[in-house]
């Protein structure tokens, strides 16, 4: 099944110490190689907390959880044998992605999307965390936000670039990040720093059952395809487009004017072939 699937399907509440353990398991590159004692030490928790968390997630013990962590990591790293669970043909892939999109439509609440849209709409600047996971999704979100006329500030991926990008973050700013496959280690302290400066934080993740600590102000969570060895970016990208639509419909006249201004400036900069003239 995989560790992330077990976490996604978990309905039992987790404690603050459980969340610290999950932070270690979700952010460490070699989490599958850590013993329960090592996880406990890094999470500043008791070893018994690690074992009990494994049992909360449906495992008989931490050893079984580690096996699923290895399964997830092998599926993420190894190009061979992709989609062994579901079949590699077009029909199977399309069926899995259609199911994931249908579940997104049922599980991702419109009120959550609308809340994030209002936060984006009112933010003076949007700070977008760049890191190794899903650069295509980060690039899409950057372009969609800029099409709305938002000022997007890249943050990361190196510690120095995180610091240089984030240093101007202040009240009425918004930090956005993806948590796909792994949660960046820089995210929890950035959440605390952003909230401490009076701003907001948005997390887009594929693990609905994961409770990050400190908690972001907004979470858009929807699982991806059911094959643990091969997950596309279709669902995260669909969330980005849904968010763009929700922002646009908050003030359609304003955002239409922004689009027209961008088109006019594109022509002014010599991009006549990119933007045709509007009919008079």
ZAMARGU-4260 file (C-alpha; in steps of 0.2 Angstrom, whole numbers, plus 5000, padded with zeros to 4 digits):
<rodrens>
0) 5000/5000/5000 | 5014/5012/5005 | 5016/5024/5020 | 5008/5039/5011 | 4993/5029/5007
5) 4991/5024/5025 | 4993/5042/5031 | 4980/5048/5018 | 4968/5035/5024 | 4971/5038/5043
10) 4955/5045/5052 | 4962/5044/5070 | 4968/5060/5078 | 4987/5063/5080 | 4995/5072/5095
15) 5008/5086/5094 | 5022/5073/5097 | 5015/5062/5083 | 5016/5077/5071 | 5034/5080/5075
20) 5037/5061/5071 | 5028/5063/5055 | 5038/5079/5051 | 5054/5068/5052 | 5046/5054/5042
25) 5040/5065/5028 | 5055/5077/5027 | 5070/5066/5029 | 5078/5059/5013 | 5083/5043/5022
30) 5068/5041/5033 | 5066/5022/5029 | 5084/5019/5036 | 5080/5027/5053 | 5077/5016/5068
35) 5063/5020/5079 | 5075/5027/5092 | 5083/5038/5079 | 5066/5045/5073 | 5062/5048/5091
40) 5078/5058/5094 | 5076/5069/5079 | 5057/5072/5083 | 5061/5076/5102 | 5049/5062/5107
45) 5049/5045/5116 | 5052/5030/5106 | 5036/5023/5112 | 5027/5038/5103 | 5035/5032/5086
50) 5028/5014/5089 | 5011/5020/5094 | 5010/5031/5079 | 5014/5016/5068 | 5000/5007/5076
55) 4988/5022/5074 | 4991/5021/5056 | 4986/5002/5055 | 5004/4994/5056 | 5008/4981/5069
60) 5024/4990/5073 | 5037/5002/5067 | 5046/4989/5057 | 5030/4987/5045 | 5029/5006/5044
65) 5048/5006/5038 | 5044/4993/5025 | 5031/5004/5018 | 5042/5019/5018 | 5055/5009/5008
70) 5041/5004/4996 | 5037/5023/4994 | 5055/5028/4992 | 5059/5014/4979 | 5043/5019/4969
75) 5049/5037/4969 | 5067/5034/4964 | 5067/5019/4952 | 5062/5022/4934 | 5060/5003/4931
80) 5044/4994/4934 | 5033/5010/4935 | 5014/5006/4937 | 5017/4988/4941 | 5002/4989/4952
85) 4990/4996/4939 | 4996/4992/4922 | 5006/5003/4910 | 4993/5005/4896 | 4985/5021/4892
90) 4967/5015/4897 | 4974/5010/4915 | 4983/5027/4917 | 4968/5037/4911 | 4956/5027/4923
95) 4967/5030/4937 | 4969/5049/4934 | 4950/5051/4931 | 4947/5042/4948 | 4960/5054/4956
100) 4952/5069/4948 | 4934/5063/4953 | 4940/5061/4971 | 4948/5078/4971 | 4931/5085/4966
105) 4923/5076/4981 | 4936/5079/4994 | 4943/5096/4990 | 4930/5108/4998 | 4926/5123/4987
110) 4925/5134/5003 | 4944/5129/5006 | 4948/5134/4988 | 4938/5150/4990 | 4947/5154/5006
115) 4964/5153/4998 | 4958/5163/4983 | 4953/5177/4995 | 4970/5176/5003 | 4979/5177/4986
120) 4967/5191/4981 | 4971/5202/4996 | 4990/5198/4997 | 5002/5212/4993 | 5015/5199/4988
125) 5015/5180/4986 | 5031/5171/4991 | 5032/5154/4983 | 5044/5140/4990 | 5055/5133/4977
130) 5063/5116/4981 | 5067/5099/4972 | 5049/5092/4972 | 5038/5095/4957 | 5046/5110/4949
135) 5034/5109/4935 | 5019/5112/4948 | 5029/5127/4955 | 5032/5134/4938 | 5014/5133/4934
140) 5008/5141/4950 | 5020/5155/4947 | 5014/5158/4929 | 4996/5157/4934 | 4998/5170/4948
145) 5008/5182/4937 | 4994/5181/4924 | 4983/5187/4939 | 4995/5202/4941 | 5001/5196/4957
150) 5019/5199/4963 | 5028/5182/4965 | 5044/5181/4975 | 5054/5165/4973 | 5060/5158/4990
155) 5074/5145/4989 | 5079/5132/4985 | 5096/5134/4994 | 5096/5140/5012 | 5104/5156/5007
160) 5091/5159/4993 | 5077/5155/5006 | 5084/5168/5017 | 5086/5181/5003 | 5069/5178/4996
165) 5060/5178/5013 | 5068/5193/5021 | 5055/5205/5014 | 5040/5195/5020 | 5029/5205/5030
170) 5011/5208/5036 | 4998/5205/5022 | 5010/5194/5012 | 5006/5175/5008 | 5018/5160/5008
175) 5014/5146/4997 | 5022/5129/4995 | 5019/5111/4988 | 5021/5096/4999 | 5021/5082/4986
180) 5030/5066/4990 | 5040/5074/5004 | 5038/5090/5015 | 5053/5102/5013 | 5063/5103/5029
185) 5063/5122/5028 | 5044/5123/5028 | 5040/5121/5047 | 5052/5135/5052 | 5046/5146/5037
190) 5028/5143/5043 | 5032/5149/5060 | 5042/5164/5053 | 5028/5169/5041 | 5014/5168/5054
195) 5025/5178/5067 | 5027/5192/5054 | 5008/5193/5052 | 5007/5184/5035 | 4998/5168/5029
200) 5003/5151/5023 | 4996/5140/5010 | 5001/5121/5008 | 4996/5111/4993 | 4998/5093/4997
205) 4994/5076/4991 | 4993/5068/5008 | 4976/5074/5016 | 4979/5065/5032 | 4996/5073/5036
210) 4995/5087/5050 | 5010/5098/5048 | 5016/5107/5064 | 5015/5122/5065 | 4999/5121/5055
215) 4998/5132/5039 | 4983/5144/5038 | 4976/5135/5023 | 4978/5118/5016 | 4973/5111/4999
220) 4974/5092/5000 | 4970/5079/4987 | 4977/5062/4984 | 4985/5058/4967 | 4984/5042/4957
225) 4982/5025/4967 | 4998/5017/4960 | 5011/5021/4973 | 5026/5019/4960 | 5020/5032/4948
230) 5010/5048/4952 | 5008/5061/4940 | 5006/5080/4943 | 4988/5081/4935 | 4979/5083/4952
235) 4991/5096/4959 | 4990/5106/4943 | 4971/5105/4942 | 4971/5112/4960 | 4982/5127/4953
240) 4969/5130/4939 | 4955/5129/4951 | 4963/5142/4962 | 4966/5153/4947 | 4948/5152/4942
245) 4942/5155/4960 | 4953/5171/4962 | 4947/5178/4945 | 4929/5176/4949 | 4931/5186/4965
250) 4933/5202/4955 | 4931/5197/4936 | 4932/5215/4929 | 4948/5219/4938 | 4957/5203/4933
255) 4951/5205/4915 | 4958/5222/4915 | 4975/5214/4922 | 4975/5202/4907 | 4972/5215/4895
260) 4986/5226/4902 | 4998/5211/4901 | 4993/5208/4883 | 4996/5227/4879 | 5013/5227/4887
265) 5017/5210/4878 | 5014/5219/4862 | 5023/5235/4867 | 5038/5223/4871 | 5038/5216/4854
270) 5027/5201/4856 | 5015/5204/4842 | 5016/5186/4837 | 5011/5180/4855 | 4996/5191/4857
275) 4984/5196/4843 | 4976/5212/4843 | 4959/5213/4851 | 4944/5217/4839 | 4939/5235/4840
</rodrens>
